[in-house]
Amino acid sequence: FFQSNCEGEVVTCLHNCYFNSYDGAVINPGAHTHYSYAIYDAIKAIAPIPVVEVHISDIHSREAFRQVSVTAPACVAQIAGKGYDGYFEAVKLLADLK
């Protein structure tokens, strides 16, 4: 588990997933979802490690600018609007990929 409000620290954490040979990662990029091409690039860089993007709220029913995720296209899936259960669903999805 890792949490940071700093974009660069999130990028470093994703890189560490690669260097530590993780089987997968779950990320809630928060506000970074809407503008962080650095996080997008980091997710792409750690391939073939699958990453699932999770949002507690349904970003697709929010303001127009919050409906766009620049990080989701780098992920194997996006789960939104399922509350904290979305994290469990993401881990299950990753386990099913193994």
MODELLER restraints for C-alpha pairs under 7 A, 6 or more apart:
rsr = mdl.restraints
at = mdl.atoms
rsr.add(forms.Gaussian(group=physical.xy_distance, feature=features.Distance(at['CA:4:A'], at['CA:10:A']), mean=6.50, stdev=0.5))
rsr.add(forms.Gaussian(group=physical.xy_distance, feature=features.Distance(at['CA:11:A'], at['CA:39:A']), mean=5.66, stdev=0.5))
rsr.add(forms.Gaussian(group=physical.xy_distance, feature=features.Distance(at['CA:11:A'], at['CA:42:A']), mean=5.73, stdev=0.5))
rsr.add(forms.Gaussian(group=physical.xy_distance, feature=features.Distance(at['CA:14:A'], at['CA:42:A']), mean=6.34, stdev=0.5))
rsr.add(forms.Gaussian(group=physical.xy_distance, feature=features.Distance(at['CA:14:A'], at['CA:43:A']), mean=6.72, stdev=0.5))
rsr.add(forms.Gaussian(group=physical.xy_distance, feature=features.Distance(at['CA:15:A'], at['CA:42:A']), mean=6.67, stdev=0.5))
rsr.add(forms.Gaussian(group=physical.xy_distance, feature=features.Distance(at['CA:15:A'], at['CA:46:A']), mean=6.43, stdev=0.5))
rsr.add(forms.Gaussian(group=physical.xy_distance, feature=features.Distance(at['CA:18:A'], at['CA:46:A']), mean=5.42, stdev=0.5))
rsr.add(forms.Gaussian(group=physical.xy_distance, feature=features.Distance(at['CA:23:A'], at['CA:49:A']), mean=6.05, stdev=0.5))
rsr.add(forms.Gaussian(group=physical.xy_distance, feature=features.Distance(at['CA:24:A'], at['CA:49:A']), mean=5.26, stdev=0.5))
rsr.add(forms.Gaussian(group=physical.xy_distance, feature=features.Distance(at['CA:24:A'], at['CA:50:A']), mean=4.95, stdev=0.5))
rsr.add(forms.Gaussian(group=physical.xy_distance, feature=features.Distance(at['CA:24:A'], at['CA:51:A']), mean=5.78, stdev=0.5))
rsr.add(forms.Gaussian(group=physical.xy_distance, feature=features.Distance(at['CA:24:A'], at['CA:94:A']), mean=6.37, stdev=0.5))
rsr.add(forms.Gaussian(group=physical.xy_distance, feature=features.Distance(at['CA:25:A'], at['CA:50:A']), mean=6.44, stdev=0.5))
rsr.add(forms.Gaussian(group=physical.xy_distance, feature=features.Distance(at['CA:25:A'], at['CA:51:A']), mean=4.70, stdev=0.5))
rsr.add(forms.Gaussian(group=physical.xy_distance, feature=features.Distance(at['CA:25:A'], at['CA:52:A']), mean=6.42, stdev=0.5))
rsr.add(forms.Gaussian(group=physical.xy_distance, feature=features.Distance(at['CA:26:A'], at['CA:51:A']), mean=5.61, stdev=0.5))
rsr.add(forms.Gaussian(group=physical.xy_distance, feature=features.Distance(at['CA:26:A'], at['CA:52:A']), mean=4.86, stdev=0.5))
rsr.add(forms.Gaussian(group=physical.xy_distance, feature=features.Distance(at['CA:26:A'], at['CA:53:A']), mean=6.00, stdev=0.5))
rsr.add(forms.Gaussian(group=physical.xy_distance, feature=features.Distance(at['CA:26:A'], at['CA:54:A']), mean=6.98, stdev=0.5))
rsr.add(forms.Gaussian(group=physical.xy_distance, feature=features.Distance(at['CA:26:A'], at['CA:90:A']), mean=6.59, stdev=0.5))
rsr.add(forms.Gaussian(group=physical.xy_distance, feature=features.Distance(at['CA:27:A'], at['CA:52:A']), mean=6.21, stdev=0.5))
rsr.add(forms.Gaussian(group=physical.xy_distance, feature=features.Distance(at['CA:27:A'], at['CA:53:A']), mean=4.95, stdev=0.5))
rsr.add(forms.Gaussian(group=physical.xy_distance, feature=features.Distance(at['CA:27:A'], at['CA:54:A']), mean=5.98, stdev=0.5))
rsr.add(forms.Gaussian(group=physical.xy_distance, feature=features.Distance(at['CA:28:A'], at['CA:53:A']), mean=5.71, stdev=0.5))
rsr.add(forms.Gaussian(group=physical.xy_distance, feature=features.Distance(at['CA:28:A'], at['CA:54:A']), mean=4.92, stdev=0.5))
rsr.add(forms.Gaussian(group=physical.xy_distance, feature=features.Distance(at['CA:28:A'], at['CA:55:A']), mean=5.79, stdev=0.5))
rsr.add(forms.Gaussian(group=physical.xy_distance, feature=features.Distance(at['CA:33:A'], at['CA:69:A']), mean=5.07, stdev=0.5))
rsr.add(forms.Gaussian(group=physical.xy_distance, feature=features.Distance(at['CA:33:A'], at['CA:70:A']), mean=5.99, stdev=0.5))
rsr.add(forms.Gaussian(group=physical.xy_distance, feature=features.Distance(at['CA:33:A'], at['CA:71:A']), mean=5.75, stdev=0.5))
rsr.add(forms.Gaussian(group=physical.xy_distance, feature=features.Distance(at['CA:34:A'], at['CA:66:A']), mean=6.42, stdev=0.5))
rsr.add(forms.Gaussian(group=physical.xy_distance, feature=features.Distance(at['CA:34:A'], at['CA:68:A']), mean=5.88, stdev=0.5))
rsr.add(forms.Gaussian(group=physical.xy_distance, feature=features.Distance(at['CA:34:A'], at['CA:69:A']), mean=4.97, stdev=0.5))
rsr.add(forms.Gaussian(group=physical.xy_distance, feature=features.Distance(at['CA:34:A'], at['CA:70:A']), mean=5.65, stdev=0.5))
rsr.add(forms.Gaussian(group=physical.xy_distance, feature=features.Distance(at['CA:35:A'], at['CA:70:A']), mean=6.16, stdev=0.5))
rsr.add(forms.Gaussian(group=physical.xy_distance, feature=features.Distance(at['CA:36:A'], at['CA:70:A']), mean=6.73, stdev=0.5))
rsr.add(forms.Gaussian(group=physical.xy_distance, feature=features.Distance(at['CA:36:A'], at['CA:71:A']), mean=6.96, stdev=0.5))
rsr.add(forms.Gaussian(group=physical.xy_distance, feature=features.Distance(at['CA:37:A'], at['CA:70:A']), mean=6.69, stdev=0.5))
rsr.add(forms.Gaussian(group=physical.xy_distance, feature=features.Distance(at['CA:37:A'], at['CA:71:A']), mean=6.96, stdev=0.5))
rsr.add(forms.Gaussian(group=physical.xy_distance, feature=features.Distance(at['CA:39:A'], at['CA:71:A']), mean=6.68, stdev=0.5))
rsr.add(forms.Gaussian(group=physical.xy_distance, feature=features.Distance(at['CA:40:A'], at['CA:70:A']), mean=6.82, stdev=0.5))
rsr.add(forms.Gaussian(group=physical.xy_distance, feature=features.Distance(at['CA:40:A'], at['CA:71:A']), mean=4.63, stdev=0.5))
rsr.add(forms.Gaussian(group=physical.xy_distance, feature=features.Distance(at['CA:40:A'], at['CA:74:A']), mean=5.96, stdev=0.5))
rsr.add(forms.Gaussian(group=physical.xy_distance, feature=features.Distance(at['CA:43:A'], at['CA:74:A']), mean=6.04, stdev=0.5))
rsr.add(forms.Gaussian(group=physical.xy_distance, feature=features.Distance(at['CA:44:A'], at['CA:74:A']), mean=5.64, stdev=0.5))
rsr.add(forms.Gaussian(group=physical.xy_distance, feature=features.Distance(at['CA:50:A'], at['CA:75:A']), mean=6.75, stdev=0.5))
rsr.add(forms.Gaussian(group=physical.xy_distance, feature=features.Distance(at['CA:50:A'], at['CA:76:A']), mean=6.01, stdev=0.5))
rsr.add(forms.Gaussian(group=physical.xy_distance, feature=features.Distance(at['CA:51:A'], at['CA:75:A']), mean=5.01, stdev=0.5))
rsr.add(forms.Gaussian(group=physical.xy_distance, feature=features.Distance(at['CA:51:A'], at['CA:76:A']), mean=5.87, stdev=0.5))
rsr.add(forms.Gaussian(group=physical.xy_distance, feature=features.Distance(at['CA:52:A'], at['CA:75:A']), mean=5.48, stdev=0.5))
rsr.add(forms.Gaussian(group=physical.xy_distance, feature=features.Distance(at['CA:52:A'], at['CA:76:A']), mean=5.76, stdev=0.5))
rsr.add(forms.Gaussian(group=physical.xy_distance, feature=features.Distance(at['CA:52:A'], at['CA:77:A']), mean=5.06, stdev=0.5))
rsr.add(forms.Gaussian(group=physical.xy_distance, feature=features.Distance(at['CA:52:A'], at['CA:78:A']), mean=5.80, stdev=0.5))
rsr.add(forms.Gaussian(group=physical.xy_distance, feature=features.Distance(at['CA:52:A'], at['CA:90:A']), mean=6.07, stdev=0.5))
rsr.add(forms.Gaussian(group=physical.xy_distance, feature=features.Distance(at['CA:53:A'], at['CA:72:A']), mean=6.37, stdev=0.5))
rsr.add(forms.Gaussian(group=physical.xy_distance, feature=features.Distance(at['CA:53:A'], at['CA:75:A']), mean=6.47, stdev=0.5))
rsr.add(forms.Gaussian(group=physical.xy_distance, feature=features.Distance(at['CA:53:A'], at['CA:77:A']), mean=6.32, stdev=0.5))
rsr.add(forms.Gaussian(group=physical.xy_distance, feature=features.Distance(at['CA:53:A'], at['CA:78:A']), mean=4.62, stdev=0.5))
rsr.add(forms.Gaussian(group=physical.xy_distance, feature=features.Distance(at['CA:53:A'], at['CA:79:A']), mean=6.23, stdev=0.5))
rsr.add(forms.Gaussian(group=physical.xy_distance, feature=features.Distance(at['CA:54:A'], at['CA:78:A']), mean=5.82, stdev=0.5))
rsr.add(forms.Gaussian(group=physical.xy_distance, feature=features.Distance(at['CA:54:A'], at['CA:79:A']), mean=4.81, stdev=0.5))
rsr.add(forms.Gaussian(group=physical.xy_distance, feature=features.Distance(at['CA:54:A'], at['CA:80:A']), mean=5.77, stdev=0.5))
rsr.add(forms.Gaussian(group=physical.xy_distance, feature=features.Distance(at['CA:54:A'], at['CA:86:A']), mean=6.25, stdev=0.5))
rsr.add(forms.Gaussian(group=physical.xy_distance, feature=features.Distance(at['CA:54:A'], at['CA:87:A']), mean=6.51, stdev=0.5))
rsr.add(forms.Gaussian(group=physical.xy_distance, feature=features.Distance(at['CA:55:A'], at['CA:79:A']), mean=6.28, stdev=0.5))
rsr.add(forms.Gaussian(group=physical.xy_distance, feature=features.Distance(at['CA:55:A'], at['CA:80:A']), mean=4.56, stdev=0.5))
rsr.add(forms.Gaussian(group=physical.xy_distance, feature=features.Distance(at['CA:55:A'], at['CA:81:A']), mean=6.33, stdev=0.5))
rsr.add(forms.Gaussian(group=physical.xy_distance, feature=features.Distance(at['CA:56:A'], at['CA:80:A']), mean=5.96, stdev=0.5))
rsr.add(forms.Gaussian(group=physical.xy_distance, feature=features.Distance(at['CA:56:A'], at['CA:81:A']), mean=5.29, stdev=0.5))
rsr.add(forms.Gaussian(group=physical.xy_distance, feature=features.Distance(at['CA:56:A'], at['CA:82:A']), mean=5.92, stdev=0.5))
rsr.add(forms.Gaussian(group=physical.xy_distance, feature=features.Distance(at['CA:56:A'], at['CA:83:A']), mean=4.20, stdev=0.5))
rsr.add(forms.Gaussian(group=physical.xy_distance, feature=features.Distance(at['CA:56:A'], at['CA:84:A']), mean=5.93, stdev=0.5))
rsr.add(forms.Gaussian(group=physical.xy_distance, feature=features.Distance(at['CA:56:A'], at['CA:86:A']), mean=6.76, stdev=0.5))
rsr.add(forms.Gaussian(group=physical.xy_distance, feature=features.Distance(at['CA:57:A'], at['CA:80:A']), mean=5.95, stdev=0.5))
rsr.add(forms.Gaussian(group=physical.xy_distance, feature=features.Distance(at['CA:57:A'], at['CA:81:A']), mean=4.16, stdev=0.5))
rsr.add(forms.Gaussian(group=physical.xy_distance, feature=features.Distance(at['CA:57:A'], at['CA:82:A']), mean=6.82, stdev=0.5))
rsr.add(forms.Gaussian(group=physical.xy_distance, feature=features.Distance(at['CA:57:A'], at['CA:83:A']), mean=6.21, stdev=0.5))
rsr.add(forms.Gaussian(group=physical.xy_distance, feature=features.Distance(at['CA:58:A'], at['CA:80:A']), mean=4.89, stdev=0.5))
rsr.add(forms.Gaussian(group=physical.xy_distance, feature=features.Distance(at['CA:58:A'], at['CA:81:A']), mean=3.68, stdev=0.5))
rsr.add(forms.Gaussian(group=physical.xy_distance, feature=features.Distance(at['CA:59:A'], at['CA:66:A']), mean=6.04, stdev=0.5))
rsr.add(forms.Gaussian(group=physical.xy_distance, feature=features.Distance(at['CA:59:A'], at['CA:67:A']), mean=5.12, stdev=0.5))
rsr.add(forms.Gaussian(group=physical.xy_distance, feature=features.Distance(at['CA:59:A'], at['CA:80:A']), mean=6.56, stdev=0.5))
rsr.add(forms.Gaussian(group=physical.xy_distance, feature=features.Distance(at['CA:60:A'], at['CA:67:A']), mean=4.62, stdev=0.5))
rsr.add(forms.Gaussian(group=physical.xy_distance, feature=features.Distance(at['CA:72:A'], at['CA:78:A']), mean=6.25, stdev=0.5))
rsr.add(forms.Gaussian(group=physical.xy_distance, feature=features.Distance(at['CA:79:A'], at['CA:86:A']), mean=6.03, stdev=0.5))
rsr.add(forms.Gaussian(group=physical.xy_distance, feature=features.Distance(at['CA:80:A'], at['CA:86:A']), mean=6.85, stdev=0.5))
